[in-house]
């Protein structure tokens, strides 16, 4: 009987390990050479960001961008998504990584027709207006996460800064626009 229990536990652990391993092998974005990127996407990017250090291009999918598996930001706001993209029969979304300011990595997303969706930049610090908004909202004693993002989008009039704050056992994700208005707060549950 003990031997059956040991075998059952071993098989269960093996299945869990293989499931996690298989999940990590999904391709959410694929590296792409410049020839794979439509000319309209390249020109739209160059017009918007003329003097940047281009790092790399990717063929991607809007569901990857929304889930943003590299940082977990989307799932912290909205919960886990179940969409997984394994292949791209016809590439329709493109992501570019670049450096505009030293030490800050930016990523922009475009569709096949050159429409710019959003740019996310991991920033080192926050503007004074954002820091003042935190103080005036009573968060001056809260710790700010090392990872902070500046998000620019054609659908928002101002850039928005997104980051985690924590104090003791409490944690929140917070969004503040560049003028210092708190756009959204969300308490995080750590169960």
Residue, then its C-alpha position, 0 to 999 in steps of 0.5 A: x500500500x505504501x508503495x502505491x502511495x509513493x508511485x502515485x505521488x511520484x506520478x503526480x509530481x511528474x505531471x505537474x513538472x511536465x505541465x509547467x515545462x510545456x507551458x514555458x515552451x509556448x512561443x508568445x513572440x518570435x524574433x524577426x529579421x528586418x525583412x519580416x517587418x512590413x515597410x509601413x511598420x518600420x516607417x511608422x516606428x522611425x517617425x515616432x522614434x527617430x533617434x533611438x537604439x534599436x535592439x530587436x524586432x519580434x512577430x507577436x500577437x495582441x494576446x501576448x501583449x495583453x498578457x505580457x508574460x515578461x512582467x505579469x502586469x496584465x494578470x495582476x490587474x485583470x487575472x490570468x488569460x487563457x489564450x496561448x499563441x503557438x504559431x503565426x500563420x500570417x504575422x499581423x502584430x509586431x513588437x520592437x524593443x529599443x532604448x530611448x533613454x540610457x538604462x530604460x528599455x522600451x517596447x512598442x506594438x504595431x499591427x500589420x498596417x502600421x497602427x501604433x498600439x502602445x509603448x511600454x518603457x521600464x523606467x528607473x525613476x518617477x516624475x516629481x508629479x507622480x511622487x507628489x501624488x503618492x505623498x498626498x494620497x497617503x502612500x509616502x511610507x509605502x515601498x515602491x517596486x523596483x519595476x516601474x513602467x511608463x505607458x504611452x498609448x494613442x487612446x490615452x491623452x497622457x503617459x501613465x506610470x504603473x508600478x506596485x507599492x507595498x507596506x507590511x502585508x498590503x500591496x497594490x498596483x497603481x496607475x498615475x498619469x504624468x500630471x499626478x492624477x491617480x487613475x487606478x488602484x488595485x489591491x493585490x491578494x497574496x493567498 
